[in-house]
Amino acid sequence: MDETTRARAAARPGGWIWGTVLVLLGMAGSALAGPPAAAAGGQDFPYPADALLVVSLKGIKAIEDHIQELATAAFPKQAAQWRDRLRKDLAADLLKDRDTSALRPDARLYLVIHDLGEEFSNPEWSLLLPVQSYKEFCTSFLTLTEQRTRTREAPGVEAIRTAALMEEETTVYLVDLGEYVAICSELKQARDYRGQYTRGSTRALGPTLTETYLRADVAVYVNVESLVQRYANELRAMKALFDFVLQQAEQEIPGLDRAQKEMLKKVIPALFQAIDDSRAVVLGLEWGAKGIQGNLHIRFGENTASSRVLVREKGLTPSEWAHLPAGMQWYFAQSAQGQIGKFLVQTRQDFRAADNDPQGQRLVQLHLNDLQSSDLQVLREAVNWPGYSISVARYRDPEKALRAYVKLHKVLGAGGYAHGGRLRNAPGVREGAEQHRRFTFTEIRLHFDWDEMLGEFPEAQRDAARDVLKRILPERINSWVGLVETNQHKELVELWASNWDEARKLLDRYLDGKESLVSRPEFAVLRDRLADSSSMNIFDLNAITPVVLDFLELFRLEQDLLPLPRKPKRMDTNTPAFALLNYRCQEEVFTLQLYCTPEAVAILAQFVESLLKNAD
């Protein structure tokens, strides 16, 4: 670690804490068995039950092994080099003058936040290190300089002076907990550890959160119940501020249309209701030969308003997305049979008339209401940019949904908005334009206003921005929308393509199911992770990264910034690099899941590395 990096780390509050964490990550130790199962009555932890936040690290050896497994799978050529460099840096800096044999490599480490302090600027923390014995820790892990500063501060509490926390020496307090040593920032906290305190337990988590907390390589537990009680006054003040925002939304807020104002009025109260109803949050990260997975769980109180919302959410069955065509950049599926699903679908319905067209605004809202009352059940899409995709929507009343959808386009004029873009001219709508396999389709022609979009860019950058825009959103694009029957269901299908022949072939691929997403062997790693999900977002990073870079390039040109990340090298153009984002609702628990295959991890690592180099 060079002097600049050392100074930056030392200047951060709690830098010594994270330095110690890295020490443990870098140490070798005995092999670690699988995570311990929670006992029937609950498994206890060494930290206090009223702690606000806890970061838990799995056994040292397990983490090191899993990092090596991931590196071997994602970066096979660089894995050994990265491992040797990590060990060398740790041995040269963080482990200098410390005998790590005093620490138990097969036990968890905990960083505990007891209080965030006034204005969240001075947190009270403790670090719980697993040790062979308190005596060995003090006489071997502590440096000779730290040992000379040991003093007795209270019964069972010692203090040391250390320069590891900041550039200047600071005092921390040590307590012997038997299998752990508590290193505390405050004497008060050390005394609490020395006394009789109620320990944290899996009973506060529940089965779903417990499983992730114990299995994860790194887990974060947030005691929301205690947090809300501790900062009740601050939350009330924040809620009052947002209530004022909602009042303003009834009037005129620049930049927000009517639909956005209505959405704001739904989101803010729901957010504060969720905070009031939540009891615990667990974020778990695990990595290894199969990639990286993160699970965010929020557990709500039983029979609260939020838990009742979760009960009404429905999961997707494999048949909902099994026939989506393979080889696309992005796959999306959403159950819309609950409040969350319906709200998320509504955020995608981006239709509005021009600001100077009150009659159009009234008609757009009328047809949007008809579309929503058609009762969407499931929406799924497979997308390739630019302008090649299939969207399949199942409604309780598909005929009504089709009529409303076509009329939405008919009432839009120049200056209106559809599908995220401003229209240069009124859409061209030709009903009954095409027929295929007994199904009839209406053609919709859109002409987007590129001049209006490019007006946001500095004049010197507009030509470059136009070239990038062509790769993302065609200036003119066609779609065909109609009803098809599959598995005794009548569904609304919309096809986007440059011509009808391409659209028809995409429809055949969906109806025949011969080149489907699930036919790809690489999809097998995702199948189990989609069980009981209410949504599905799957990205092939090999295919979609160029599109993301084009969006970033537009942002760079608009803001007149320095060049952004270069295009990552593809690991294998024939192998998808899948990244999955989905959510599920089970009883009182809301779960958000992110998963990246090793191929996706490799692409993301290149992307981040390039971004950091440009930032420097």
Protein Blocks (a to p, Z undefined) as FASTA:
>chain_A
ZZklmmmmmmpghklmmmmmmmmmmpccddddddddddfkopadfbdfkbfbdcddddfk
lmmmmmmmmmmmmmmmlmmmmmmmmmmmmmmmmmgoiafklpcfkbccddddfbgbjhhl
accdddddddfbfklmmmmmpcfklmmmgccfbghiacdddfklmmbdcddddddehjac
cddfbfklmmmmmmccddddfklnojmlmmmmmmpmbdcdddfklmmmmmmmmmmmmmmm
mmmmmmmmmmccehiafklmmmmmmmmmmmmmmmmmpmbdcddddddjkocadddddddd
ehiaklmmmmmpccddfklmmmpcghiabdcdddfkbfklmmmmmmmmccdddfklmklm
mmmmmmmmmmmmnopabdcdddddehiacdddddfblmlmmmmmmmmmmmpcehiaeehi
acfbdcdddehkbccehiacddddddddfklmmmmpcfklmmmmmmmmmmmmcfbdcddd
ddddeehiacddddddfbfklmmmmmmmmmnommgfklpmklmmmmmmmgoiabdcdddf
klmmmmmmmmmmmmmmmnopacdddddddfblkbccddddddddehjaccddddddfklm
mmmmmmmmmmmmmmZZ
